[in-house]
């Protein structure tokens, strides 16, 4: 069985990396983006390269109802991301 980690533990274990999280738990009372609502989940993939997560996500998500991908580092305020 996969270990469910809190967001604090995920950020601590995988600083400045892209993380694919399976069965994420959200705090619906929190405001903002999904990243600010995320409280815990199962770490499926970790990489410094976002494209690598994209290529491997299809196989990694098997058996999980939902997944989300987050970046655990600081994103510059004026940065634009193409998803």
mmCIF file of the N, C-alpha and C atoms, coordinates in Angstrom:
data_MODEL
# 
_entry.id   MODEL 
# 
loop_
_atom_site.group_PDB 
_atom_site.id 
_atom_site.type_symbol 
_atom_site.label_atom_id 
_atom_site.label_alt_id 
_atom_site.label_comp_id 
_atom_site.label_asym_id 
_atom_site.label_entity_id 
_atom_site.label_seq_id 
_atom_site.pdbx_PDB_ins_code 
_atom_site.Cartn_x 
_atom_site.Cartn_y 
_atom_site.Cartn_z 
_atom_site.occupancy 
_atom_site.B_iso_or_equiv 
_atom_site.pdbx_formal_charge 
_atom_site.auth_seq_id 
_atom_site.auth_comp_id 
_atom_site.auth_asym_id 
_atom_site.auth_atom_id 
_atom_site.pdbx_PDB_model_num 
ATOM 1   N N  . UNK A 1 1  ? 0.844   -1.191 0.000   1.00 0.00 ? 1  UNK A N  1 
ATOM 2   C CA . UNK A 1 1  ? 0.000   0.000  0.000   1.00 0.00 ? 1  UNK A CA 1 
ATOM 3   C C  . UNK A 1 1  ? 0.882   1.245  0.000   1.00 0.00 ? 1  UNK A C  1 
ATOM 4   N N  . UNK A 1 2  ? 0.489   2.225  -0.782  1.00 0.00 ? 2  UNK A N  1 
ATOM 5   C CA . UNK A 1 2  ? 1.237   3.466  -0.881  1.00 0.00 ? 2  UNK A CA 1 
ATOM 6   C C  . UNK A 1 2  ? 1.049   4.302  0.374   1.00 0.00 ? 2  UNK A C  1 
ATOM 7   N N  . UNK A 1 3  ? 2.082   5.054  0.697   1.00 0.00 ? 3  UNK A N  1 
ATOM 8   C CA . UNK A 1 3  ? 2.040   5.897  1.889   1.00 0.00 ? 3  UNK A CA 1 
ATOM 9   C C  . UNK A 1 3  ? 1.467   7.270  1.534   1.00 0.00 ? 3  UNK A C  1 
ATOM 10  N N  . UNK A 1 4  ? 0.479   7.704  2.309   1.00 0.00 ? 4  UNK A N  1 
ATOM 11  C CA . UNK A 1 4  ? -0.105  9.035  2.139   1.00 0.00 ? 4  UNK A CA 1 
ATOM 12  C C  . UNK A 1 4  ? 0.748   10.015 2.930   1.00 0.00 ? 4  UNK A C  1 
ATOM 13  N N  . UNK A 1 5  ? 1.219   11.049 2.237   1.00 0.00 ? 5  UNK A N  1 
ATOM 14  C CA . UNK A 1 5  ? 2.065   12.060 2.869   1.00 0.00 ? 5  UNK A CA 1 
ATOM 15  C C  . UNK A 1 5  ? 1.351   13.403 2.911   1.00 0.00 ? 5  UNK A C  1 
ATOM 16  N N  . UNK A 1 6  ? 1.637   14.177 3.943   1.00 0.00 ? 6  UNK A N  1 
ATOM 17  C CA . UNK A 1 6  ? 1.099   15.533 4.026   1.00 0.00 ? 6  UNK A CA 1 
ATOM 18  C C  . UNK A 1 6  ? 1.878   16.423 3.059   1.00 0.00 ? 6  UNK A C  1 
ATOM 19  N N  . UNK A 1 7  ? 1.315   17.551 2.706   1.00 0.00 ? 7  UNK A N  1 
ATOM 20  C CA . UNK A 1 7  ? 2.002   18.482 1.815   1.00 0.00 ? 7  UNK A CA 1 
ATOM 21  C C  . UNK A 1 7  ? 3.313   18.959 2.420   1.00 0.00 ? 7  UNK A C  1 
ATOM 22  N N  . UNK A 1 8  ? 3.338   19.124 3.731   1.00 0.00 ? 8  UNK A N  1 
ATOM 23  C CA . UNK A 1 8  ? 4.580   19.533 4.401   1.00 0.00 ? 8  UNK A CA 1 
ATOM 24  C C  . UNK A 1 8  ? 5.676   18.501 4.140   1.00 0.00 ? 8  UNK A C  1 
ATOM 25  N N  . UNK A 1 9  ? 5.356   17.219 4.298   1.00 0.00 ? 9  UNK A N  1 
ATOM 26  C CA . UNK A 1 9  ? 6.333   16.145 4.096   1.00 0.00 ? 9  UNK A CA 1 
ATOM 27  C C  . UNK A 1 9  ? 6.754   16.055 2.632   1.00 0.00 ? 9  UNK A C  1 
ATOM 28  N N  . UNK A 1 10 ? 5.802   16.251 1.717   1.00 0.00 ? 10 UNK A N  1 
ATOM 29  C CA . UNK A 1 10 ? 6.123   16.201 0.293   1.00 0.00 ? 10 UNK A CA 1 
ATOM 30  C C  . UNK A 1 10 ? 7.076   17.326 -0.081  1.00 0.00 ? 10 UNK A C  1 
ATOM 31  N N  . UNK A 1 11 ? 6.781   18.532 0.368   1.00 0.00 ? 11 UNK A N  1 
ATOM 32  C CA . UNK A 1 11 ? 7.659   19.675 0.069   1.00 0.00 ? 11 UNK A CA 1 
ATOM 33  C C  . UNK A 1 11 ? 9.037   19.506 0.714   1.00 0.00 ? 11 UNK A C  1 
ATOM 34  N N  . UNK A 1 12 ? 9.074   18.937 1.895   1.00 0.00 ? 12 UNK A N  1 
ATOM 35  C CA . UNK A 1 12 ? 10.337  18.707 2.609   1.00 0.00 ? 12 UNK A CA 1 
ATOM 36  C C  . UNK A 1 12 ? 11.181  17.634 1.903   1.00 0.00 ? 12 UNK A C  1 
ATOM 37  N N  . UNK A 1 13 ? 10.540  16.565 1.452   1.00 0.00 ? 13 UNK A N  1 
ATOM 38  C CA . UNK A 1 13 ? 11.258  15.452 0.830   1.00 0.00 ? 13 UNK A CA 1 
ATOM 39  C C  . UNK A 1 13 ? 11.676  15.743 -0.612  1.00 0.00 ? 13 UNK A C  1 
ATOM 40  N N  . UNK A 1 14 ? 10.904  16.578 -1.320  1.00 0.00 ? 14 UNK A N  1 
ATOM 41  C CA . UNK A 1 14 ? 11.150  16.826 -2.740  1.00 0.00 ? 14 UNK A CA 1 
ATOM 42  C C  . UNK A 1 14 ? 11.190  18.325 -3.040  1.00 0.00 ? 14 UNK A C  1 
ATOM 43  N N  . UNK A 1 15 ? 12.189  19.046 -2.523  1.00 0.00 ? 15 UNK A N  1 
ATOM 44  C CA . UNK A 1 15 ? 12.243  20.498 -2.757  1.00 0.00 ? 15 UNK A CA 1 
ATOM 45  C C  . UNK A 1 15 ? 12.558  20.825 -4.222  1.00 0.00 ? 15 UNK A C  1 
ATOM 46  N N  . UNK A 1 16 ? 11.919  21.866 -4.733  1.00 0.00 ? 16 UNK A N  1 
ATOM 47  C CA . UNK A 1 16 ? 12.160  22.378 -6.082  1.00 0.00 ? 16 UNK A CA 1 
ATOM 48  C C  . UNK A 1 16 ? 12.021  21.308 -7.165  1.00 0.00 ? 16 UNK A C  1 
ATOM 49  N N  . UNK A 1 17 ? 10.976  20.483 -7.059  1.00 0.00 ? 17 UNK A N  1 
ATOM 50  C CA . UNK A 1 17 ? 10.749  19.424 -8.036  1.00 0.00 ? 17 UNK A CA 1 
ATOM 51  C C  . UNK A 1 17 ? 9.267   19.355 -8.410  1.00 0.00 ? 17 UNK A C  1 
ATOM 52  N N  . UNK A 1 18 ? 8.999   18.747 -9.544  1.00 0.00 ? 18 UNK A N  1 
ATOM 53  C CA . UNK A 1 18 ? 7.638   18.473 -9.967  1.00 0.00 ? 18 UNK A CA 1 
ATOM 54  C C  . UNK A 1 18 ? 7.225   17.149 -9.347  1.00 0.00 ? 18 UNK A C  1 
ATOM 55  N N  . UNK A 1 19 ? 6.031   17.102 -8.767  1.00 0.00 ? 19 UNK A N  1 
ATOM 56  C CA . UNK A 1 19 ? 5.555   15.907 -8.073  1.00 0.00 ? 19 UNK A CA 1 
ATOM 57  C C  . UNK A 1 19 ? 4.150   15.563 -8.570  1.00 0.00 ? 19 UNK A C  1 
ATOM 58  N N  . UNK A 1 20 ? 3.981   14.322 -9.014  1.00 0.00 ? 20 UNK A N  1 
ATOM 59  C CA . UNK A 1 20 ? 2.662   13.821 -9.393  1.00 0.00 ? 20 UNK A CA 1 
ATOM 60  C C  . UNK A 1 20 ? 2.075   13.141 -8.171  1.00 0.00 ? 20 UNK A C  1 
ATOM 61  N N  . UNK A 1 21 ? 0.904   13.609 -7.737  1.00 0.00 ? 21 UNK A N  1 
ATOM 62  C CA . UNK A 1 21 ? 0.272   13.130 -6.508  1.00 0.00 ? 21 UNK A CA 1 
ATOM 63  C C  . UNK A 1 21 ? -1.015  12.401 -6.846  1.00 0.00 ? 21 UNK A C  1 
ATOM 64  N N  . UNK A 1 22 ? -1.147  11.178 -6.332  1.00 0.00 ? 22 UNK A N  1 
ATOM 65  C CA . UNK A 1 22 ? -2.331  10.378 -6.551  1.00 0.00 ? 22 UNK A CA 1 
ATOM 66  C C  . UNK A 1 22 ? -3.325  10.524 -5.415  1.00 0.00 ? 22 UNK A C  1 
ATOM 67  N N  . UNK A 1 23 ? -4.609  10.454 -5.749  1.00 0.00 ? 23 UNK A N  1 
ATOM 68  C CA . UNK A 1 23 ? -5.704  10.605 -4.782  1.00 0.00 ? 23 UNK A CA 1 
ATOM 69  C C  . UNK A 1 23 ? -5.463  11.780 -3.827  1.00 0.00 ? 23 UNK A C  1 
ATOM 70  N N  . UNK A 1 24 ? -5.297  12.978 -4.388  1.00 0.00 ? 24 UNK A N  1 
ATOM 71  C CA . UNK A 1 24 ? -5.042  14.146 -3.534  1.00 0.00 ? 24 UNK A CA 1 
ATOM 72  C C  . UNK A 1 24 ? -6.236  14.459 -2.638  1.00 0.00 ? 24 UNK A C  1 
ATOM 73  N N  . UNK A 1 25 ? -5.937  14.877 -1.425  1.00 0.00 ? 25 UNK A N  1 
ATOM 74  C CA . UNK A 1 25 ? -6.951  15.320 -0.477  1.00 0.00 ? 25 UNK A CA 1 
ATOM 75  C C  . UNK A 1 25 ? -6.930  16.840 -0.465  1.00 0.00 ? 25 UNK A C  1 
ATOM 76  N N  . UNK A 1 26 ? -8.096  17.448 -0.635  1.00 0.00 ? 26 UNK A N  1 
ATOM 77  C CA . UNK A 1 26 ? -8.192  18.903 -0.694  1.00 0.00 ? 26 UNK A CA 1 
ATOM 78  C C  . UNK A 1 26 ? -8.956  19.451 0.496   1.00 0.00 ? 26 UNK A C  1 
ATOM 79  N N  . UNK A 1 27 ? -8.530  20.626 0.958   1.00 0.00 ? 27 UNK A N  1 
ATOM 80  C CA . UNK A 1 27 ? -9.243  21.359 1.989   1.00 0.00 ? 27 UNK A CA 1 
ATOM 81  C C  . UNK A 1 27 ? -10.166 22.341 1.272   1.00 0.00 ? 27 UNK A C  1 
ATOM 82  N N  . UNK A 1 28 ? -11.423 21.969 1.147   1.00 0.00 ? 28 UNK A N  1 
ATOM 83  C CA . UNK A 1 28 ? -12.379 22.782 0.387   1.00 0.00 ? 28 UNK A CA 1 
ATOM 84  C C  . UNK A 1 28 ? -12.651 24.137 1.029   1.00 0.00 ? 28 UNK A C  1 
ATOM 85  N N  . UNK A 1 29 ? -12.350 24.291 2.313   1.00 0.00 ? 29 UNK A N  1 
ATOM 86  C CA . UNK A 1 29 ? -12.588 25.578 2.973   1.00 0.00 ? 29 UNK A CA 1 
ATOM 87  C C  . UNK A 1 29 ? -11.500 26.597 2.639   1.00 0.00 ? 29 UNK A C  1 
ATOM 88  N N  . UNK A 1 30 ? -10.355 26.131 2.124   1.00 0.00 ? 30 UNK A N  1 
ATOM 89  C CA . UNK A 1 30 ? -9.260  27.030 1.766   1.00 0.00 ? 30 UNK A CA 1 
ATOM 90  C C  . UNK A 1 30 ? -9.590  27.745 0.459   1.00 0.00 ? 30 UNK A C  1 
ATOM 91  N N  . UNK A 1 31 ? -9.066  28.952 0.320   1.00 0.00 ? 31 UNK A N  1 
ATOM 92  C CA . UNK A 1 31 ? -9.283  29.731 -0.895  1.00 0.00 ? 31 UNK A CA 1 
ATOM 93  C C  . UNK A 1 31 ? -8.056  29.657 -1.774  1.00 0.00 ? 31 UNK A C  1 
ATOM 94  N N  . UNK A 1 32 ? -8.273  29.851 -3.063  1.00 0.00 ? 32 UNK A N  1 
ATOM 95  C CA . UNK A 1 32 ? -7.151  29.895 -3.986  1.00 0.00 ? 32 UNK A CA 1 
ATOM 96  C C  . UNK A 1 32 ? -7.110  28.697 -4.913  1.00 0.00 ? 32 UNK A C  1 
ATOM 97  N N  . UNK A 1 33 ? -5.926  28.444 -5.424  1.00 0.00 ? 33 UNK A N  1 
ATOM 98  C CA . UNK A 1 33 ? -5.732  27.383 -6.404  1.00 0.00 ? 33 UNK A CA 1 
ATOM 99  C C  . UNK A 1 33 ? -5.734  26.002 -5.747  1.00 0.00 ? 33 UNK A C  1 
ATOM 100 N N  . UNK A 1 34 ? -5.698  24.981 -6.570  1.00 0.00 ? 34 UNK A N  1 
ATOM 101 C CA . UNK A 1 34 ? -5.678  23.615 -6.058  1.00 0.00 ? 34 UNK A CA 1 
ATOM 102 C C  . UNK A 1 34 ? -4.438  23.370 -5.207  1.00 0.00 ? 34 UNK A C  1 
ATOM 103 N N  . UNK A 1 35 ? -3.339  24.022 -5.537  1.00 0.00 ? 35 UNK A N  1 
ATOM 104 C CA . UNK A 1 35 ? -2.103  23.851 -4.776  1.00 0.00 ? 35 UNK A CA 1 
ATOM 105 C C  . UNK A 1 35 ? -2.277  24.345 -3.342  1.00 0.00 ? 35 UNK A C  1 
ATOM 106 N N  . UNK A 1 36 ? -2.997  25.429 -3.149  1.00 0.00 ? 36 UNK A N  1 
ATOM 107 C CA . UNK A 1 36 ? -3.210  25.956 -1.798  1.00 0.00 ? 36 UNK A CA 1 
ATOM 108 C C  . UNK A 1 36 ? -4.242  25.130 -1.033  1.00 0.00 ? 36 UNK A C  1 
ATOM 109 N N  . UNK A 1 37 ? -5.080  24.354 -1.742  1.00 0.00 ? 37 UNK A N  1 
ATOM 110 C CA . UNK A 1 37 ? -6.089  23.512 -1.091  1.00 0.00 ? 37 UNK A CA 1 
ATOM 111 C C  . UNK A 1 37 ? -5.577  22.106 -0.792  1.00 0.00 ? 37 UNK A C  1 
ATOM 112 N N  . UNK A 1 38 ? -4.480  21.713 -1.423  1.00 0.00 ? 38 UNK A N  1 
ATOM 113 C CA . UNK A 1 38 ? -3.947  20.365 -1.299  1.00 0.00 ? 38 UNK A CA 1 
ATOM 114 C C  . UNK A 1 38 ? -3.393  20.122 0.103   1.00 0.00 ? 38 UNK A C  1 
ATOM 115 N N  . UNK A 1 39 ? -3.839  19.050 0.755   1.00 0.00 ? 39 UNK A N  1 
ATOM 116 C CA . UNK A 1 39 ? -3.368  18.753 2.110   1.00 0.00 ? 39 UNK A CA 1 
ATOM 117 C C  . UNK A 1 39 ? -2.531  17.483 2.182   1.00 0.00 ? 39 UNK A C  1 
ATOM 118 N N  . UNK A 1 40 ? -2.824  16.494 1.316   1.00 0.00 ? 40 UNK A N  1 
ATOM 119 C CA . UNK A 1 40 ? -2.058  15.243 1.348   1.00 0.00 ? 40 UNK A CA 1 
ATOM 120 C C  . UNK A 1 40 ? -2.321  14.432 0.095   1.00 0.00 ? 40 UNK A C  1 
ATOM 121 N N  . UNK A 1 41 ? -1.539  13.365 -0.068  1.00 0.00 ? 41 UNK A N  1 
ATOM 122 C CA . UNK A 1 41 ? -1.709  12.476 -1.211  1.00 0.00 ? 41 UNK A CA 1 
ATOM 123 C C  . UNK A 1 41 ? -0.578  11.472 -1.286  1.00 0.00 ? 41 UNK A C  1 
ATOM 124 N N  . UNK A 1 42 ? -0.639  10.634 -2.297  1.00 0.00 ? 42 UNK A N  1 
ATOM 125 C CA . UNK A 1 42 ? 0.371   9.599  -2.520  1.00 0.00 ? 42 UNK A CA 1 
ATOM 126 C C  . UNK A 1 42 ? 1.314   10.086 -3.615  1.00 0.00 ? 42 UNK A C  1 
ATOM 127 N N  . UNK A 1 43 ? 2.616   10.105 -3.339  1.00 0.00 ? 43 UNK A N  1 
ATOM 128 C CA . UNK A 1 43 ? 3.599   10.532 -4.330  1.00 0.00 ? 43 UNK A CA 1 
ATOM 129 C C  . UNK A 1 43 ? 3.777   9.409  -5.355  1.00 0.00 ? 43 UNK A C  1 
ATOM 130 N N  . UNK A 1 44 ? 3.496   9.724  -6.624  1.00 0.00 ? 44 UNK A N  1 
ATOM 131 C CA . UNK A 1 44 ? 3.602   8.745  -7.699  1.00 0.00 ? 44 UNK A CA 1 
ATOM 132 C C  . UNK A 1 44 ? 4.887   8.905  -8.502  1.00 0.00 ? 44 UNK A C  1 
ATOM 133 N N  . UNK A 1 45 ? 5.233   10.140 -8.831  1.00 0.00 ? 45 UNK A N  1 
ATOM 134 C CA . UNK A 1 45 ? 6.437   10.444 -9.602  1.00 0.00 ? 45 UNK A CA 1 
ATOM 135 C C  . UNK A 1 45 ? 7.053   11.736 -9.094  1.00 0.00 ? 45 UNK A C  1 
ATOM 136 N N  . UNK A 1 46 ? 8.372   11.826 -9.226  1.00 0.00 ? 46 UNK A N  1 
ATOM 137 C CA . UNK A 1 46 ? 9.088   13.041 -8.852  1.00 0.00 ? 46 UNK A CA 1 
ATOM 138 C C  . UNK A 1 46 ? 10.154  13.294 -9.910  1.00 0.00 ? 46 UNK A C  1 
ATOM 139 N N  . UNK A 1 47 ? 10.271  14.553 -10.352 1.00 0.00 ? 47 UNK A N  1 
ATOM 140 C CA . UNK A 1 47 ? 11.282  14.885 -11.342 1.00 0.00 ? 47 UNK A CA 1 
ATOM 141 C C  . UNK A 1 47 ? 11.572  16.378 -11.318 1.00 0.00 ? 47 UNK A C  1 
ATOM 142 N N  . UNK A 1 48 ? 12.769  16.739 -11.724 1.00 0.00 ? 48 UNK A N  1 
ATOM 143 C CA . UNK A 1 48 ? 13.114  18.154 -11.911 1.00 0.00 ? 48 UNK A CA 1 
ATOM 144 C C  . UNK A 1 48 ? 12.541  18.646 -13.245 1.00 0.00 ? 48 UNK A C  1 
ATOM 145 N N  . UNK A 1 49 ? 12.178  17.698 -14.119 1.00 0.00 ? 49 UNK A N  1 
ATOM 146 C CA . UNK A 1 49 ? 11.702  18.014 -15.458 1.00 0.00 ? 49 UNK A CA 1 
ATOM 147 C C  . UNK A 1 49 ? 10.201  17.742 -15.568 1.00 0.00 ? 49 UNK A C  1 
ATOM 148 N N  . UNK A 1 50 ? 9.419   18.770 -15.821 1.00 0.00 ? 50 UNK A N  1 
ATOM 149 C CA . UNK A 1 50 ? 7.968   18.628 -15.914 1.00 0.00 ? 50 UNK A CA 1 
ATOM 150 C C  . UNK A 1 50 ? 7.557   17.717 -17.077 1.00 0.00 ? 50 UNK A C  1 
ATOM 151 N N  . UNK A 1 51 ? 8.292   17.777 -18.181 1.00 0.00 ? 51 UNK A N  1 
ATOM 152 C CA . UNK A 1 51 ? 7.969   16.933 -19.331 1.00 0.00 ? 51 UNK A CA 1 
ATOM 153 C C  . UNK A 1 51 ? 8.078   15.450 -18.986 1.00 0.00 ? 51 UNK A C  1 
ATOM 154 N N  . UNK A 1 52 ? 9.045   15.099 -18.181 1.00 0.00 ? 52 UNK A N  1 
ATOM 155 C CA . UNK A 1 52 ? 9.210   13.702 -17.779 1.00 0.00 ? 52 UNK A CA 1 
ATOM 156 C C  . UNK A 1 52 ? 7.977   13.204 -17.027 1.00 0.00 ? 52 UNK A C  1 
ATOM 157 N N  . UNK A 1 53 ? 7.430   14.045 -16.163 1.00 0.00 ? 53 UNK A N  1 
ATOM 158 C CA . UNK A 1 53 ? 6.208   13.701 -15.437 1.00 0.00 ? 53 UNK A CA 1 
ATOM 159 C C  . UNK A 1 53 ? 5.073   13.465 -16.440 1.00 0.00 ? 53 UNK A C  1 
ATOM 160 N N  . UNK A 1 54 ? 4.974   14.330 -17.428 1.00 0.00 ? 54 UNK A N  1 
ATOM 161 C CA . UNK A 1 54 ? 3.932   14.203 -18.440 1.00 0.00 ? 54 UNK A CA 1 
ATOM 162 C C  . UNK A 1 54 ? 4.027   12.911 -19.225 1.00 0.00 ? 54 UNK A C  1 
ATOM 163 N N  . UNK A 1 55 ? 5.234   12.522 -19.568 1.00 0.00 ? 55 UNK A N  1 
ATOM 164 C CA . UNK A 1 55 ? 5.430   11.292 -20.336 1.00 0.00 ? 55 UNK A CA 1 
ATOM 165 C C  . UNK A 1 55 ? 5.097   10.042 -19.530 1.00 0.00 ? 55 UNK A C  1 
ATOM 166 N N  . UNK A 1 56 ? 5.396   10.051 -18.244 1.00 0.00 ? 56 UNK A N  1 
ATOM 167 C CA . UNK A 1 56 ? 5.231   8.859  -17.418 1.00 0.00 ? 56 UNK A CA 1 
ATOM 168 C C  . UNK A 1 56 ? 3.915   8.815  -16.634 1.00 0.00 ? 56 UNK A C  1 
ATOM 169 N N  . UNK A 1 57 ? 3.158   9.890  -16.642 1.00 0.00 ? 57 UNK A N  1 
ATOM 170 C CA . UNK A 1 57 ? 1.957   9.996  -15.801 1.00 0.00 ? 57 UNK A CA 1 
ATOM 171 C C  . UNK A 1 57 ? 0.883   8.976  -16.143 1.00 0.00 ? 57 UNK A C  1 
ATOM 172 N N  . UNK A 1 58 ? 0.709   8.667  -17.414 1.00 0.00 ? 58 UNK A N  1 
ATOM 173 C CA . UNK A 1 58 ? -0.347  7.737  -17.816 1.00 0.00 ? 58 UNK A CA 1 
ATOM 174 C C  . UNK A 1 58 ? -0.186  6.381  -17.127 1.00 0.00 ? 58 UNK A C  1 
ATOM 175 N N  . UNK A 1 59 ? 1.007   5.857  -17.101 1.00 0.00 ? 59 UNK A N  1 
ATOM 176 C CA . UNK A 1 59 ? 1.261   4.564  -16.459 1.00 0.00 ? 59 UNK A CA 1 
ATOM 177 C C  . UNK A 1 59 ? 1.242   4.672  -14.938 1.00 0.00 ? 59 UNK A C  1 
ATOM 178 N N  . UNK A 1 60 ? 1.734   5.773  -14.408 1.00 0.00 ? 60 UNK A N  1 
ATOM 179 C CA . UNK A 1 60 ? 1.828   5.934  -12.949 1.00 0.00 ? 60 UNK A CA 1 
ATOM 180 C C  . UNK A 1 60 ? 0.472   6.098  -12.288 1.00 0.00 ? 60 UNK A C  1 
ATOM 181 N N  . UNK A 1 61 ? -0.503  6.624  -13.006 1.00 0.00 ? 61 UNK A N  1 
ATOM 182 C CA . UNK A 1 61 ? -1.807  6.920  -12.399 1.00 0.00 ? 61 UNK A CA 1 
ATOM 183 C C  . UNK A 1 61 ? -2.749  5.724  -12.347 1.00 0.00 ? 61 UNK A C  1 
ATOM 184 N N  . UNK A 1 62 ? -2.345  4.594  -12.897 1.00 0.00 ? 62 UNK A N  1 
ATOM 185 C CA . UNK A 1 62 ? -3.191  3.394  -12.899 1.00 0.00 ? 62 UNK A CA 1 
ATOM 186 C C  . UNK A 1 62 ? -3.527  3.003  -11.460 1.00 0.00 ? 62 UNK A C  1 
ATOM 187 N N  . UNK A 1 63 ? -4.821  2.850  -11.183 1.00 0.00 ? 63 UNK A N  1 
ATOM 188 C CA . UNK A 1 63 ? -5.280  2.475  -9.853  1.00 0.00 ? 63 UNK A CA 1 
ATOM 189 C C  . UNK A 1 63 ? -5.659  3.650  -8.962  1.00 0.00 ? 63 UNK A C  1 
ATOM 190 N N  . UNK A 1 64 ? -5.501  4.859  -9.463  1.00 0.00 ? 64 UNK A N  1 
ATOM 191 C CA . UNK A 1 64 ? -5.833  6.048  -8.682  1.00 0.00 ? 64 UNK A CA 1 
ATOM 192 C C  . UNK A 1 64 ? -7.020  6.757  -9.330  1.00 0.00 ? 64 UNK A C  1 
ATOM 193 N N  . UNK A 1 65 ? -7.949  7.214  -8.499  1.00 0.00 ? 65 UNK A N  1 
ATOM 194 C CA . UNK A 1 65 ? -9.130  7.899  -9.009  1.00 0.00 ? 65 UNK A CA 1 
ATOM 195 C C  . UNK A 1 65 ? -8.795  9.252  -9.622  1.00 0.00 ? 65 UNK A C  1 
ATOM 196 N N  . UNK A 1 66 ? -7.878  9.976  -8.999  1.00 0.00 ? 66 UNK A N  1 
ATOM 197 C CA . UNK A 1 66 ? -7.492  11.286 -9.501  1.00 0.00 ? 66 UNK A CA 1 
ATOM 198 C C  . UNK A 1 66 ? -6.022  11.540 -9.195  1.00 0.00 ? 66 UNK A C  1 
ATOM 199 N N  . UNK A 1 67 ? -5.428  12.430 -9.975  1.00 0.00 ? 67 UNK A N  1 
ATOM 200 C CA . UNK A 1 67 ? -4.034  12.824 -9.768  1.00 0.00 ? 67 UNK A CA 1 
ATOM 201 C C  . UNK A 1 67 ? -3.917  14.327 -9.997  1.00 0.00 ? 67 UNK A C  1 
ATOM 202 N N  . UNK A 1 68 ? -2.869  14.889 -9.457  1.00 0.00 ? 68 UNK A N  1 
ATOM 203 C CA . UNK A 1 68 ? -2.542  16.284 -9.713  1.00 0.00 ? 68 UNK A CA 1 
ATOM 204 C C  . UNK A 1 68 ? -1.028  16.419 -9.731  1.00 0.00 ? 68 UNK A C  1 
ATOM 205 N N  . UNK A 1 69 ? -0.543  17.404 -10.433 1.00 0.00 ? 69 UNK A N  1 
ATOM 206 C CA . UNK A 1 69 ? 0.892   17.646 -10.521 1.00 0.00 ? 69 UNK A CA 1 
ATOM 207 C C  . UNK A 1 69 ? 1.174   19.026 -9.940  1.00 0.00 ? 69 UNK A C  1 
ATOM 208 N N  . UNK A 1 70 ? 2.157   19.088 -9.052  1.00 0.00 ? 70 UNK A N  1 
ATOM 209 C CA . UNK A 1 70 ? 2.517   20.368 -8.436  1.00 0.00 ? 70 UNK A CA 1 
ATOM 210 C C  . UNK A 1 70 ? 4.018   20.584 -8.521  1.00 0.00 ? 70 UNK A C  1 
ATOM 211 N N  . UNK A 1 71 ? 4.436   21.829 -8.380  1.00 0.00 ? 71 UNK A N  1 
ATOM 212 C CA . UNK A 1 71 ? 5.842   22.191 -8.262  1.00 0.00 ? 71 UNK A CA 1 
ATOM 213 C C  . UNK A 1 71 ? 6.068   22.612 -6.819  1.00 0.00 ? 71 UNK A C  1 
ATOM 214 N N  . UNK A 1 72 ? 7.061   22.042 -6.171  1.00 0.00 ? 72 UNK A N  1 
ATOM 215 C CA . UNK A 1 72 ? 7.266   22.297 -4.745  1.00 0.00 ? 72 UNK A CA 1 
ATOM 216 C C  . UNK A 1 72 ? 8.158   23.501 -4.458  1.00 0.00 ? 72 UNK A C  1 
ATOM 217 N N  . UNK A 1 73 ? 8.703   24.106 -5.485  1.00 0.00 ? 73 UNK A N  1 
ATOM 218 C CA . UNK A 1 73 ? 9.564   25.272 -5.279  1.00 0.00 ? 73 UNK A CA 1 
ATOM 219 C C  . UNK A 1 73 ? 8.817   26.575 -5.430  1.00 0.00 ? 73 UNK A C  1 
ATOM 220 N N  . UNK A 1 74 ? 9.553   27.658 -5.423  1.00 0.00 ? 74 UNK A N  1 
ATOM 221 C CA . UNK A 1 74 ? 8.987   28.992 -5.616  1.00 0.00 ? 74 UNK A CA 1 
ATOM 222 C C  . UNK A 1 74 ? 8.876   29.282 -7.102  1.00 0.00 ? 74 UNK A C  1 
ATOM 223 N N  . UNK A 1 75 ? 7.717   29.711 -7.530  1.00 0.00 ? 75 UNK A N  1 
ATOM 224 C CA . UNK A 1 75 ? 7.499   30.090 -8.915  1.00 0.00 ? 75 UNK A CA 1 
ATOM 225 C C  . UNK A 1 75 ? 7.542   31.613 -8.994  1.00 0.00 ? 75 UNK A C  1 
ATOM 226 N N  . UNK A 1 76 ? 8.396   32.173 -9.870  1.00 0.00 ? 76 UNK A N  1 
ATOM 227 C CA . UNK A 1 76 ? 8.446   33.626 -9.996  1.00 0.00 ? 76 UNK A CA 1 
ATOM 228 C C  . UNK A 1 76 ? 7.072   34.190 -10.328 1.00 0.00 ? 76 UNK A C  1 
ATOM 229 N N  . UNK A 1 77 ? 6.755   35.343 -9.764  1.00 0.00 ? 77 UNK A N  1 
ATOM 230 C CA . UNK A 1 77 ? 5.429   35.943 -9.921  1.00 0.00 ? 77 UNK A CA 1 
ATOM 231 C C  . UNK A 1 77 ? 5.096   36.273 -11.369 1.00 0.00 ? 77 UNK A C  1 
ATOM 232 N N  . UNK A 1 78 ? 6.082   36.674 -12.163 1.00 0.00 ? 78 UNK A N  1 
ATOM 233 C CA . UNK A 1 78 ? 5.802   37.074 -13.538 1.00 0.00 ? 78 UNK A CA 1 
ATOM 234 C C  . UNK A 1 78 ? 5.986   35.925 -14.530 1.00 0.00 ? 78 UNK A C  1 
ATOM 235 N N  . UNK A 1 79 ? 6.162   34.707 -14.054 1.00 0.00 ? 79 UNK A N  1 
ATOM 236 C CA . UNK A 1 79 ? 6.372   33.533 -14.912 1.00 0.00 ? 79 UNK A CA 1 
ATOM 237 C C  . UNK A 1 79 ? 5.050   33.059 -15.504 1.00 0.00 ? 79 UNK A C  1 
ATOM 238 N N  . UNK A 1 80 ? 5.063   32.721 -16.791 1.00 0.00 ? 80 UNK A N  1 
ATOM 239 C CA . UNK A 1 80 ? 3.875   32.170 -17.442 1.00 0.00 ? 80 UNK A CA 1 
ATOM 240 C C  . UNK A 1 80 ? 4.136   30.707 -17.748 1.00 0.00 ? 80 UNK A C  1 
ATOM 241 N N  . UNK A 1 81 ? 3.168   29.870 -17.408 1.00 0.00 ? 81 UNK A N  1 
ATOM 242 C CA . UNK A 1 81 ? 3.308   28.422 -17.631 1.00 0.00 ? 81 UNK A CA 1 
ATOM 243 C C  . UNK A 1 81 ? 2.371   28.000 -18.740 1.00 0.00 ? 81 UNK A C  1 
ATOM 244 N N  . UNK A 1 82 ? 2.873   27.200 -19.624 1.00 0.00 ? 82 UNK A N  1 
ATOM 245 C CA . UNK A 1 82 ? 2.051   26.602 -20.661 1.00 0.00 ? 82 UNK A CA 1 
ATOM 246 C C  . UNK A 1 82 ? 1.742   25.178 -20.235 1.00 0.00 ? 82 UNK A C  1 
ATOM 247 N N  . UNK A 1 83 ? 0.472   24.881 -20.092 1.00 0.00 ? 83 UNK A N  1 
ATOM 248 C CA . UNK A 1 83 ? 0.088   23.549 -19.645 1.00 0.00 ? 83 UNK A CA 1 
ATOM 249 C C  . UNK A 1 83 ? -0.433  22.706 -20.779 1.00 0.00 ? 83 UNK A C  1 
# 
